[in-house]
Amino acid sequence: MTQNVVVIGAGHAGAHAAVSLRDLGFEGAITLVSDEAQLPYQRPPLSKSYLLGKQDGDALLLKSPEVYAEQRIKYLSGNRAVAIDRSGRVVVLADGQKLPYDKVILATGGRRAVLSAPGAELDGVVGLRTFSDAADIKARLGAVRNVVVIGGGFIGLEFACVARSLDVNVCLVELAGRLLGRSVSEITARHVEDVHRANGVSLCFGEKVVALHGEGRLQSLELSSGKTLPAELALVGVGMTPNVDLAAAAGLDVLDGVLVDTFLRTSDPDVLAIGDCARFPANDAMMRVESVQNATDQARHAAHTITGHLAPYSALPWFWSDQGGMKLQMAGLAQTADRFVVRGSPASGSFSVFCFCGDRLVAVESVNRGADHVMGRRLIAANAALTEQQASDESFPLKNAISPNRGAPAGEGMTRTASNVRSLDERMK
Ligand SMILES: Cc1cc2nc3c(=O)[nH]c(=O)nc-3n(C[C@H](O)[C@H](O)[C@H](O)COP(=O)(O)OP(=O)(O)OC[C@H]3O[C@@H](n4cnc5c(N)ncnc54)[C@H](O)[C@@H]3O)c2cc1C
């Protein structure tokens, strides 16, 4: 019988897992271990409202401080789990404490991927993953004139918007020939590109940062074409690396993520893994997803597994990004799609791209069209018989495509087409 659960990592996944266990009536001891100093907080605002000064530290908290006491969750902050002793069934912390466990939930997330180029260690070369990263960037932003963003992923683009709103010159360098190469369709990516250009961001595609120069502090970046960009601040947005070291040292199976089964159990059934650090099965593929939806859905799912409610994990992935006045929302996996249909008009700044694989709707990308996003999630989850013609016809009510007889469990639409899907690891690059 499970008496002691130790949750390692207190981000979206870990904090939700602890609370979900109580929601499901778990009465044993729950210890939530975090190597960060703060109470568990939301990461998405770090590249948006927090940097803009619209939300302060307290507003970022995932739960109020009282919740942990009320829910009898022992929260150990500023303390790193350094080993899982599976034979002794204890989690060892950096300060020497040994926490006995019946079940461990690994929710260790990831860390910023580093830029490998000479000069990457210069003062002024920053990344954005944690609250302290964001606080550092916020303090620097007021004193810079020229910023370079390295990587055309979501975090880099959100940061570019913030910097432009402060009237800072922004140049974004991207190795590929387009933005968001591994996360959205070409149609959506080109629209995002247009919006950023119109906002004054200069875009350098097909370029690599080969060196960063300065005397202690960053002054310029050198690109593969030989071009030099002046900058006092460079944001490295080249993705993240999942934190798997603890799992690997404990002898668990890892492969760019902690490998789990459909119940989110690792190769040791008493250790589960969830959120950004976990690679989970979706039919014949394994995938790792970096999103709040994935972290919180898997947290609930792990709590179900621990409390004996075993069911395969099959939630539909969805994601959002706020870039100035543009709200992007994505449901499903566009990477599997081979045909794309636009509903609405990109020129008006409000449209959706319906992404089909064969005759099957697999993803919907919406720009300033929240209703389409909500409906898209329902359509994909219900395996709806939506045709391309209906998708593009604004006079056709999307809800009419949902037939009560064609329903499939939420997420099945995602997993059935996943054989060739690349993981979403690169989503935030
Ligand atoms: C700037 C930014 C903006 C984002 N915007 C969006 C968005 O708009 N929409 C969206 O859906 N997603 C967004 N994301 C992604 C989303 O925040 C992540 O997918 C989510 O936070 C993952 O949660 P997690 O709990 O799995 O991992 P994390 O949030 O990374 O939490 C893991 C925690 O575990 C700790 N930890 C690691 N190892 C140990 C150890 N050995 N001992 C103790 N503690 C440990 C880490 O320090 C960390 O606190 C954004 C991410 C960032 C960084």
The ligand as a Tripos MOL2 file, in Angstrom:
@<TRIPOS>MOLECULE
LIG
   53    58     1     0     0
SMALL
NO_CHARGES

@<TRIPOS>ATOM
      1 C1          9.6360   31.3610  -20.6740 C.3       1 LIG1
      2 C2          8.6990   30.2090  -20.9400 C.ar      1 LIG1
      3 C3          7.4630   30.4530  -21.5290 C.ar      1 LIG1
      4 C4          6.5800   29.4060  -21.7730 C.ar      1 LIG1
      5 N1          5.3770   29.6700  -22.3300 N.ar      1 LIG1
      6 C5          4.4900   28.6570  -22.4920 C.ar      1 LIG1
      7 C6          3.1950   28.9170  -23.0160 C.ar      1 LIG1
      8 O1          2.8640   30.0480  -23.3720 O.2       1 LIG1
      9 N2          2.3220   27.8800  -23.1020 N.ar      1 LIG1
     10 C7          2.6650   26.5980  -22.7150 C.ar      1 LIG1
     11 O2          1.8380   25.6760  -22.8000 O.2       1 LIG1
     12 N3          3.9040   26.3320  -22.2380 N.ar      1 LIG1
     13 C8          4.8070   27.3210  -22.1170 C.ar      1 LIG1
     14 N4          6.0500   27.0540  -21.6250 N.ar      1 LIG1
     15 C9          6.4140   25.6520  -21.3260 C.3       1 LIG1
     16 C10         5.9110   25.2380  -19.9660 C.3       1 LIG1
     17 O3          6.1820   26.2430  -19.0250 O.3       1 LIG1
     18 C11         6.5710   23.9200  -19.5770 C.3       1 LIG1
     19 O4          6.1680   22.9510  -20.5190 O.3       1 LIG1
     20 C12         6.1920   23.5180  -18.1800 C.3       1 LIG1
     21 O5          6.6610   24.4550  -17.2480 O.3       1 LIG1
     22 C13         6.7590   22.1420  -17.8460 C.3       1 LIG1
     23 O6          6.5020   21.8590  -16.5120 O.3       1 LIG1
     24 P1          7.3680   20.7690  -15.7290 P.3       1 LIG1
     25 O7          6.8660   20.7890  -14.3230 O.co2     1 LIG1
     26 O8          7.3790   19.5010  -16.4720 O.co2     1 LIG1
     27 O9          8.8680   21.2850  -15.7810 O.3       1 LIG1
     28 P2          9.5510   22.6440  -15.1290 P.3       1 LIG1
     29 O10         8.5340   23.7250  -15.1850 O.co2     1 LIG1
     30 O11        10.8180   22.7630  -15.8160 O.co2     1 LIG1
     31 O12         9.7410   22.2280  -13.6130 O.3       1 LIG1
     32 C14        10.7230   21.3010  -13.1970 C.3       1 LIG1
     33 C15        11.2300   21.7250  -11.8270 C.3       1 LIG1
     34 O13        12.0310   20.6770  -11.2920 O.3       1 LIG1
     35 C16        13.1850   21.2380  -10.6950 C.3       1 LIG1
     36 N5         14.1910   20.1860  -10.5770 N.ar      1 LIG1
     37 C17        14.8910   19.6010  -11.5850 C.ar      1 LIG1
     38 N6         15.7160   18.6590  -11.0750 N.ar      1 LIG1
     39 C18        15.5290   18.6440   -9.7360 C.ar      1 LIG1
     40 C19        16.0880   17.8750   -8.6640 C.ar      1 LIG1
     41 N7         17.0130   16.9290   -8.8920 N.pl3     1 LIG1
     42 N8         15.6920   18.1130   -7.3830 N.ar      1 LIG1
     43 C20        14.7460   19.0680   -7.1670 C.ar      1 LIG1
     44 N9         14.1730   19.8190   -8.1340 N.ar      1 LIG1
     45 C21        14.5610   19.6020   -9.3950 C.ar      1 LIG1
     46 C22        13.5320   22.3650  -11.6630 C.3       1 LIG1
     47 O14        14.4070   23.3030  -11.0980 O.3       1 LIG1
     48 C23        12.1390   22.9470  -11.8970 C.3       1 LIG1
     49 O15        11.7950   23.8440  -10.8780 O.3       1 LIG1
     50 C24         6.9580   28.0780  -21.3950 C.ar      1 LIG1
     51 C25         8.2140   27.8340  -20.8110 C.ar      1 LIG1
     52 C26         9.0750   28.8810  -20.5810 C.ar      1 LIG1
     53 C27        10.4220   28.6140  -19.9480 C.3       1 LIG1
@<TRIPOS>BOND
     1     1     2 1
     2     2     3 ar
     3     2    52 ar
     4     3     4 ar
     5     4     5 ar
     6     4    50 ar
     7     5     6 ar
     8     6     7 ar
     9     6    13 1
    10     7     8 2
    11     7     9 ar
    12     9    10 ar
    13    10    11 2
    14    10    12 ar
    15    12    13 ar
    16    13    14 ar
    17    14    15 1
    18    14    50 ar
    19    15    16 1
    20    16    17 1
    21    16    18 1
    22    18    19 1
    23    18    20 1
    24    20    21 1
    25    20    22 1
    26    22    23 1
    27    23    24 1
    28    24    25 2
    29    24    26 1
    30    24    27 1
    31    27    28 1
    32    28    29 2
    33    28    30 1
    34    28    31 1
    35    31    32 1
    36    32    33 1
    37    33    34 1
    38    33    48 1
    39    34    35 1
    40    35    36 1
    41    35    46 1
    42    36    37 ar
    43    36    45 ar
    44    37    38 ar
    45    38    39 ar
    46    39    40 ar
    47    39    45 ar
    48    40    41 1
    49    40    42 ar
    50    42    43 ar
    51    43    44 ar
    52    44    45 ar
    53    46    47 1
    54    46    48 1
    55    48    49 1
    56    50    51 ar
    57    51    52 ar
    58    52    53 1
@<TRIPOS>SUBSTRUCTURE
     1 LIG1         1 GROUP 0 **** ****
